[in-house]
């Protein structure tokens, strides 16, 4: 068992959720994704993801409730997939491995366009808009810059397969150097 919470973050289209699911499955961790909760809330409000993101800009309770629910799950044996979950764990003093998966913007836009069946230009606009909205919301709510906090592991997925990303993360988590396993 991994002796800490594993928190995986990264920008839209980076591959963090795909990698997170694979790592959780491979290491027997419980997987919880903030994005899944956010999407479900958007549907419950009758909004698409973009509209609900803009709604959250003026309704801070949306992010607070989501983040409180995610943090309530934070314990060893759990992988939290969410942009600021690692930083929130650190602030609470919860032992955590913070992993960030990133990729070049053009690659992320291509992935999102393919996944969501939208034109590349639309996907690019949406990921930029979403990243800016989230960055401002997290700064305002928690004084967290989701792009400035140093992760324990940074993986650039631009030229890697999902399997390679998951393998790199798993190897990091299982390394004996500082007790990744306990």
GILIN-V506789 format. One line per field, one symbol per residue. ss: DSSP state (A for helix, B for strand, O for the rest). psi: psi as a letter, one per 40 degrees, with the letter a starting at -180 (. if undefined). burial: # if it has 9 or more other ideal C-beta (glycine too) atoms within 8 Angstrom, else .. A space follows every 50 residues. Layout:
ss->???
psi->???
burial->???
//
This chain:
ss->OBOOBBBBBOOOOOOAAAAAAAAAAAAOOBBBBAAAAAAAAAAAOOOOAA AAAAAAAAOOAAAAAAAAAAAAOOOOOBBBBOOOAAAAAAAAOOOBBBBB BBOOAAAAAAAAAAAAOOOAAAAAAAAAAAAAAAAAAAAAAAOOOOOOOO OOBBBBOOOOOAAAAAAAAAAAAAOOOOOOBO
psi->iheiihhhiiihededddddddddddefihhhhdddddddddddefiidd dddddddegeddddddddddddehiiehhhhidedddddddeehhihhhh hiiidddddddddddefiiddddddddddddddddddddddefhheedhh idhhhhedfiiddddddddddddeiedffdi.
burial->.##.####################..#.#.#####.###.##....#.## #######..#.###.##.###.##.#.#############...#.##### ###.#.#######........###.######.#######.##.#.#..#. #.#.#.#..#.#..##.###.###.....##.
//
